[in-house]
Amino acid sequence: MKLPEALAAHPERSRGRARPEHDKGAGPRDIFQRDRDRIIHSVGFRRLRHKTQVFIAPDGDHFRVRLTHSIEVAQVGRTIARALGLNEDLTEALALAHDLGHPPFGHGGEDALTAALADAGGFDHNAHSVRLVTRLETPYADFDGLNLSWEALEGLAKHNGPVTEPNWALAEANADFNLDLDSWPSLEAQVAAIADDIAYDNHDIDDGLRAGIIELKELIEVPMVARHWRAIGQRHPEIPLDRRQRALVREQIGTMVNDVLAETRRRIDEAGVASIDEVRSAGRSLVGFSPGQAEEDQALKTLLHDRLYNSPALVPVRREAQRVVANLAAAYRADPKLLPEAWRADGTIAQLRSIGDFIAGMTDRFAIARHEELVGPVNLPDRF
């Protein structure tokens, strides 16, 4: 059952773009379709193919990177949006752009960059996604940024919900184009956020098993996993182990998606919202897991943190990656002339933030190469 049409974002009712544009050359695309296409054609999107998801500079061809993760989030998001009758193009645009601001080496690299820029306001990958599409991407002659729609910027800024204390980067973007940061975002943005959870939970399982870091016997101690694993084995008793593992991931995604659809419809009915404005003022997320599914999802996340993200095999790799980011920041701070000329700025804070912008834009391999050039060897294991 689809939601009432008034709850979906409509391109003809968009709040528009911060910079006026002539529509010449737009063709049949509406504003949200053009947002999606601008993201796909951006330099930042292409760089995601060489940025860490879980494994740093992975040598295995089948491991996820930020690019493949973003595409998978978009697929899950579109499925949910279509079933609910929401705008698929806006959902897809938000899913594809949600990780644009990640620096090299994933969350470990972000932690190092945040510490290195503490005296300039720190660093936050979500806010940097907004900074990237509003300032740092420069494909147009008339303005900086991609000039995305208000709805796309709102969704990126509020990927994790309302923002009551924006950091400097988000505050700067909001001053330029008021995004109503203290309200909830559109249902499309909420769908993109839950699709992110569904995708990385399940695909990190897949990569963890493939890498041999997660033990299957540990994984099937999680009730939700055990239930699906048992059911697959009963239906296909002769299925090879690797195919059973892939079936597990696929079926868990299906279960989570169906739960989100049912729970979202329940929350919408309960809240009695009748417009997008009422969605934004509802005071809580209207898209999400049911309480039971949320509890099972948390159990899965706990296992992933304990057995994968903080596994003995990955901790030293993360520490070395953080050393690379910290050393690069220190080198550029000590001598900004090491930066390409376009990244040199006037004023201490402006220069530090430009250093953050430059490092955040690096791929894993570019960061490694710059460290070897400016600082010294990088000792990352061959596998992860």
ABEGO torsion letter per residue (X at the ends): XBBBAAABBBAAABAEBABBBBABGAEABBAAAAAAAAAAABAAAAAAAABBAABBGBABAABBBAAAAAAAAAAAAAAAAAAAGBBAAAAAAAAAAAAAABBBGEAAAAAAAAAAAAAAGEBBAAAAAAAAAAAABBABAABBEAGBBAAAAAAAAAAAEBBABBBAAAAAAAAABBAGAABBBBAAAAAAAAAAAAAAAAAAAAAAAAAGABBAAAAAABAAAAAAAAAAAAABAABBAAAAAAAAAAAAAAAAAAAAAAAAAAAAAAAGBABAAAAAAAGBBABEBBAAAAAAAAAAAAAAAAAAAABAAAAAAAAAAAAAAAAAAAAAAABAAABBAAABBBEAAAAAAAAAAAAAABBAAAAAAAAAAAAEBBBBBAAX
